[in-house]
Amino acid sequence: MKRSLPTRRYASAQLVQIAIIAFISLGSIGIVGVGFVFRQAFNSNNQVRTIQDPSRYQEIRHKLWLNQNQVRHFPNHIPPNSSEVRLAYSRGLLQGQKNNFFQLRLKLPEQQVKELHNQYKAIAKHRYIGGNTNDHQDLRNWHK
């Protein structure tokens, strides 16, 4: 006479063991993942890396900076007759955060600066008088 009852009990015990192993594995992965997130979020050594190499200007201007409308007033390339070129770029800790920045500083010959001034003066939407920004707000029609 064969009995099938112990076989069934053994099969259900195996399913319970497999389920327990699966839950323990998922729990371990979850704990490791949460630990990683907390370590990244609260790590004070996580400093923003700033790129200052002017030779990377083209790459930053055209590829790395995601919102091209924000940098459309930047020159397509650094003029060859410019001097004292300084570049600063950082994506911040996470792309999309507000602490991203991109700056280009350079000196051009005086004649070229005058030409550029005249070019942009013709298409300017607002004109600001130099000085303290609080003075601008207090003056009547300060943005003519």
C-alpha positions in Angstrom: 0.0 0.0 0.0 1.4 3.4 -1.1 0.9 6.5 0.8 1.0 9.8 -1.0 0.4 12.0 2.0 4.1 12.4 3.0 5.0 13.3 -0.6 2.5 16.2 -0.6 3.7 17.4 2.7 7.3 17.4 1.5 6.3 19.3 -1.7 4.6 22.0 0.3 7.5 22.3 2.7 9.8 22.8 -0.3 7.6 25.6 -1.6 7.6 27.3 1.8 11.4 27.0 1.9 11.8 28.5 -1.6 9.4 31.3 -0.7 11.4 32.1 2.5 14.7 32.1 0.6 13.2 34.4 -2.1 11.9 36.9 0.5 15.2 36.9 2.4 17.1 37.5 -0.8 14.8 40.4 -1.8 15.0 41.8 1.7 18.8 41.7 1.6 18.9 43.4 -1.8 16.5 46.1 -0.5 18.6 46.7 2.6 21.7 47.1 0.5 19.9 49.4 -1.9 18.5 51.6 0.8 22.0 51.7 2.4 23.5 52.9 -0.8 20.9 55.6 -1.3 21.4 56.9 2.2 25.2 56.8 1.8 25.0 58.9 -1.4 22.5 61.3 0.0 24.3 62.1 3.2 28.0 61.7 2.2 29.8 65.0 2.7 32.7 63.9 0.4 30.4 64.1 -2.6 31.8 67.3 -4.1 30.7 68.7 -7.4 33.4 68.4 -10.1 34.1 71.6 -12.0 35.5 71.4 -15.5 37.9 74.3 -16.2 39.6 73.2 -19.4 38.8 75.6 -22.2 39.6 72.9 -24.8 36.3 71.1 -23.7 34.2 74.2 -24.5 32.7 72.7 -27.8 31.8 69.5 -26.0 30.1 71.3 -23.1 28.3 73.9 -25.2 26.9 71.5 -27.8 26.6 68.2 -26.0 26.8 68.2 -22.2 24.5 71.2 -21.6 21.1 69.8 -22.1 18.9 72.9 -22.4 20.4 74.6 -25.5 18.0 77.6 -25.2 19.9 78.6 -22.0 23.2 78.9 -23.9 22.2 80.0 -27.3 23.8 83.4 -26.6 27.2 81.7 -26.0 29.5 81.8 -29.0 29.6 78.6 -31.1 33.4 78.4 -30.6 36.0 80.4 -28.6 37.3 83.2 -30.9 41.0 82.6 -31.9 41.9 86.2 -31.1 40.6 86.0 -27.5 42.9 86.0 -24.5 42.6 85.1 -20.8 40.0 82.4 -21.5 38.4 81.0 -18.4 35.8 78.3 -18.4 33.8 76.8 -15.5 31.2 74.1 -15.9 29.5 71.7 -13.5 26.5 69.4 -13.8 25.9 69.5 -10.1 25.2 66.4 -8.1 22.3 65.3 -10.2 21.4 66.4 -13.7 18.4 68.6 -13.6 19.2 70.2 -10.3 19.3 74.0 -10.0 23.0 74.0 -9.1 24.3 73.4 -12.6 26.4 76.2 -14.0 28.3 77.1 -17.2 30.5 80.2 -17.5 32.9 81.5 -20.1 35.1 84.5 -19.6 37.4 85.9 -22.2 39.0 89.1 -23.4 38.6 90.3 -27.0 40.3 93.2 -28.8 38.6 96.6 -28.2 37.4 97.0 -31.7 35.7 93.6 -31.8 34.0 94.4 -28.4 32.6 97.7 -29.9 31.3 95.8 -33.0 29.6 93.2 -30.8 28.2 95.9 -28.6 26.6 97.6 -31.5 25.3 94.3 -32.9 23.6 93.4 -29.6 22.4 96.9 -28.8 20.3 96.8 -31.9 18.5 93.6 -30.9 18.4 94.2 -27.1 15.0 93.8 -25.4 16.0 95.8 -22.3 18.7 98.3 -21.4 20.2 98.4 -17.9 22.2 101.3 -16.5 25.2 100.1 -14.5 25.4 100.4 -10.8 23.7 98.8 -7.8 20.9 96.5 -8.7 18.8 98.0 -5.9 19.1 101.4 -7.7 17.6 99.8 -10.8 14.5 98.8 -8.9 14.1 102.2 -7.4 14.4 104.1 -10.7 11.4 104.9 -12.8 11.4 102.9 -16.1 14.6 101.2 -15.0 14.5 98.6 -17.8 14.3 100.9 -20.9 
